[in-house]
Amino acid sequence: MDNKTFDDRYNVAPIIFKDWIKGRLDIADSVIFDFGCDTGVMSLGLIHHCSPKKVIGVDINDNYMNLLFEVSNRINIKKLPENLEFYVIEPQGNFSKIISKEVDCVFSWSVFEHVSQPILKQKVVDLYKILRKGGYAFIQIAPLYYSAFGSHLNMIITAPWAHLTTQLNLFQDYVFKAEKSGVYADEDDSNFEKIKASLWSLYSTLNKITSDELIKIFTSSGFTLIDKFTSCCQDTPPASLKAVYRKEVLITEQIVGLFRKNC
Ligand SMILES: C[S@@+](CC[C@H](N)C(=O)[O-])C[C@H]1O[C@@H](n2cnc3c(N)ncnc32)[C@H](O)[C@@H]1O
């Protein structure tokens, strides 16, 4: 993990969450459920920056297993905090096997664009079920699919909206023929080929959710939208795309939504 990615996960996102939740949740007495925790770096950042009662991180992969190794050369810790728990879950499974008591807050950062379309609604319903009445769900997605770099391939494809303007087989060629640069400059050739294959797989599995759709899925599952923030890309979409998609959808890069389960 490069230094910027580490800083974004360990510091930036947890501090943004802390600001949003301040005055709404007694965080010292709260259990936070980090849905889609991946490496667990953000879960650890939540513990260190927000001091909650507990953080439970879940994901369909077990990348959190390397957490201590991943952070040990950056922050001074010898073991992980006792109030940090991780679980691997099945994509379709609910959370009842791991949650014995309702949680106070759901946290999810850059996850909902990766949840497979057929289970998207069910995941939101499952999260609603494990949240206590009056609890919050803090949900962030960036970059949204229809935005300039919504392909998540910005490390190797530098042209904005290329994923929407380029014929699919040519776009795939551009990805697999990309030259090493930026954060990948020092990778050996075989590793770089693996990185490109994994980036293509990640791109192919994006569910194309928009900010409006995210809000609709949550509110139609019983949540109330308390607050939202959107941010836009700097680039201007080409006229050919504006003729097909609403401009607002093309330029909205990030959505942050704070939802509540009614008391
Ligand atoms: C881009 S990563 C974000 C990880 C972390 N929140 C962060 O920002 O560092 C997206 C994560 O969502 C996870 N994910 C996708 N579908 C999921 C599901 N149905 N249940 C739990 N996690 C899921 C992926 O495995 C992946 O680790």
The ligand as an SDF file (V2000), in Angstrom:
LIG
                    3D

 27 29  0  0  0  0  0  0  0  0999 V2000
  -12.5020   -0.8400   -2.5690 C   0  0  0  0  0  0  0  0  0  0  0  0
  -12.6180   -1.9640   -1.2580 S   0  0  0  0  0  0  0  0  0  0  0  0
  -12.8810   -0.8500    0.0890 C   0  0  0  0  0  0  0  0  0  0  0  0
  -12.3080   -1.3730    1.3620 C   0  0  0  0  0  0  0  0  0  0  0  0
  -12.3150   -0.4340    2.5580 C   0  0  0  0  0  0  0  0  0  0  0  0
  -13.6400   -0.0130    2.9410 N   0  0  0  0  0  0  0  0  0  0  0  0
  -11.4230    0.7340    2.2880 C   0  0  0  0  0  0  0  0  0  0  0  0
  -11.8960    1.7670    1.8150 O   0  0  0  0  0  0  0  0  0  0  0  0
  -10.2340    0.5830    2.5290 O   0  0  0  0  0  0  0  0  0  0  0  0
  -14.2090   -2.7070   -1.4500 C   0  0  0  0  0  0  0  0  0  0  0  0
  -14.4110   -3.9060   -0.5530 C   0  0  0  0  0  0  0  0  0  0  0  0
  -15.8000   -4.3010   -0.6060 O   0  0  0  0  0  0  0  0  0  0  0  0
  -15.8150   -5.6910   -0.3970 C   0  0  0  0  0  0  0  0  0  0  0  0
  -17.1120   -6.2660   -0.7490 N   0  0  0  0  0  0  0  0  0  0  0  0
  -17.6750   -6.3840   -1.9670 C   0  0  0  0  0  0  0  0  0  0  0  0
  -18.8570   -7.0310   -1.8860 N   0  0  0  0  0  0  0  0  0  0  0  0
  -19.0470   -7.3120   -0.5740 C   0  0  0  0  0  0  0  0  0  0  0  0
  -20.0850   -7.9810    0.1620 C   0  0  0  0  0  0  0  0  0  0  0  0
  -21.1650   -8.4910   -0.4420 N   0  0  0  0  0  0  0  0  0  0  0  0
  -19.9600   -8.1010    1.4980 N   0  0  0  0  0  0  0  0  0  0  0  0
  -18.8720   -7.5910    2.1200 C   0  0  0  0  0  0  0  0  0  0  0  0
  -17.8540   -6.9570    1.4910 N   0  0  0  0  0  0  0  0  0  0  0  0
  -17.9420   -6.8300    0.1560 C   0  0  0  0  0  0  0  0  0  0  0  0
  -14.6560   -6.1730   -1.2640 C   0  0  0  0  0  0  0  0  0  0  0  0
  -14.2480   -7.4710   -0.9490 O   0  0  0  0  0  0  0  0  0  0  0  0
  -13.5970   -5.1170   -0.9820 C   0  0  0  0  0  0  0  0  0  0  0  0
  -12.7190   -5.4940    0.0400 O   0  0  0  0  0  0  0  0  0  0  0  0
  1  2  1  0
  2  3  1  0
  2 10  1  0
  3  4  1  0
  4  5  1  0
  5  6  1  0
  5  7  1  0
  7  8  2  0
  7  9  1  0
 10 11  1  0
 11 12  1  0
 11 26  1  0
 12 13  1  0
 13 14  1  0
 13 24  1  0
 14 15  1  0
 14 23  1  0
 15 16  2  0
 16 17  1  0
 17 18  1  0
 17 23  2  0
 18 19  1  0
 18 20  2  0
 20 21  1  0
 21 22  2  0
 22 23  1  0
 24 25  1  0
 24 26  1  0
 26 27  1  0
M  CHG  2   2   1   9  -1
M  END
$$$$
